[in-house]
Amino acid sequence: EFDEAFKVKLLAVTDPGQMTLSTPANSAILGTANEYIQVINDITPGRVSFKQANYSADEIDQGSGSNVVLISLARLAGDDGAMCVTLDTAGSTADASDYSISYLNPSASGQADIYWADKDSLDKLVQVTIVNDQAYDTGEVLELAWVRKANCDGVTTVIPDFDAADNANVTLAIND
């Protein structure tokens, strides 16, 4: 939404030459500033959404990096303020030894987060590499959900807006 502005301008003095209000109900004293402009800045942090809801990867690389998936997150409909999220894996049937997650756009080197600076609306990437655990597991899935991180590398971050049409979760099916 665009910023709004309004101006209040006092056009006449009802008590000329007076230094006090003689009848407060219907008089005013006008000083040197006879108008005031107020600008209302709309802060629109935007929303976070995974670019797609479903992915799949092979546990054993078939020779073309088929065990690696790049997952893209978008900042939509706003870019005011720094925004930071991390990933939650609750609901996954795959355990942490079945995959590794590399945060390609962190707030600082080595941080487990995805970071957008103020006015940054570029897509961000997370790389998931499936690890061959030498065991046959059927129906393994990695469930990812983004979670706001209130502070990224010392920077307080804004709360993302939410739209039910956005992809707040990703399912990565692991083909064994």
N, C-alpha and C positions, 0 to 999 in steps of 0.2 A: 504494500500500500504506500502511496506517496505521502510525504510529509504535508501537514496542514499548517496554515498560518492564518492568524486573524489580527486585525488592528483595531484598537479602540482610540478614538480621537475625540477629545472634548472640544466642542465648538464655541461655547459661550460661557462667560463667567457670570454667575447670578448675583454675586456680591462684589462688584468692582470696588477696589480701593480698601476693602476690609482685610484684616489679618486673621480674623477668626470667623467661625460660622455663626452668623447671627440667628438664623433659624435652621438648625441642622436637618430638619425634615425636607427642606426644599432649597438649600443653598450649597455652594461649593466654592472653594478657592482654587484657582488654577495657577500653578507655578510656571517655571520656565519650560518644563517638559509637558507638552499638551497632548502627546499621543504615546501609545505603547503598542509594540508589536510582539506577539507571542508565536513562536514556532513550535509545533508539536512534532517531534521526531519519532516516527514509528520504528520500533526495534523489531526486526523480523529475523530471528536466528535461523529459521529454516527447519527442515525435517531431514532425518537420516533414513535412507532406504537402501536395502540391498538391490542391485540392478536386476537380479533374477532370483527366484525362490528355490530352484533345484539345480543341483550339479551332480555329476558322477565322476569317479576316478577309479583306476585299476590299482589293486594292491601291489601287483608286480608290473613294473614299467614294461610296456610292450614295444619299447624302442623309440617312442616319440614323445617321451615325457608324459605318458598317459596316467602317471601316478601323481601328477602335479596339477593343481587347479588354482587359477587366479580368480579371486572373488572380489567384485567391485562394489563399493559403497558410494552412494550419491548424496550430496547435500542439495536439497530441493527447496525452492520457493523462499529463499532468503539467505543472507550471508553476513548478518550483523553479529559481531562478537566471535571470539574464539570458541570452537566446539570440539569436544573430545569424547570418543567412545572407546570401549574395549569390548571383547567378545566373551560371551558366556556359553559354555558347552553343556549346560544341564539338559537332560533329556536324550543325550547321545547314548547309543549302544556301543559305540567304539570307545575304548579308553585311551588315555593320554599316550600310551606306548604305541598306538596304531597310527599316529599322525604327528606332524609338527606344524606349527603356525608361525609364519614370518610376517611381521607387521612392516609393510613397505613404506608407510607414510606416518611414522610415529612422531610424537611431540619432541622427543630427544632420542639420541642413539640408545638402543637397547630397551626402550620402553615398550610395554605390551599395550599399545593403544593406537588409535587412528585419530589424527589431528588435523583440524582445519583452522587456520589463522583467521582473524577478522577479515572479511571481504573475500575469503577463499571459498569458491564453490566447485573446485575441480573434483572429479571422481578420485577416490582413494582405493588402493589395492591391498589385499591380504593374500599371501600365498600359503596354500595348504599342501603339504607333501605327505602322501600316504606311505607308511613304513611297512615293508614286508616282514610280518612277524612269524613267517613260516608255519602258520596255523590256518586251517580252513575255517573261516567264520562266515556263516550265512547271514544275510540281512543286516550287516553292520552299517550304521549310519552315524554321521557326525552332524549334530544339530548346533547351529550357531545363531545366537541372538545378540544384537548390539545392546550395550548398556552404557548409559551416560557416565562419564568419569568427571567428577566435579572439579578436579584440579589436575592439570597436566603440566608436569615439569615446572611447577610454581605458578602457572597461569590459571586463574579461576575461569571456568568455562560456562557458557550459557546452556540452558535446558532446551533440547530440541523440541520443536512442535511435533504433533502426531497427527497422522491421517490414516484411517483404517485401510485405505487402499494401498498404502506403502508396504513393502516387504520388510517386516521387522525381524524375520527369521529366515534362515537358509537351511535346507537339508542337503547334505552331501552323501550320496550313496556310495559305499565302497564295494567295488566288484572284486570278489576273491577268486 
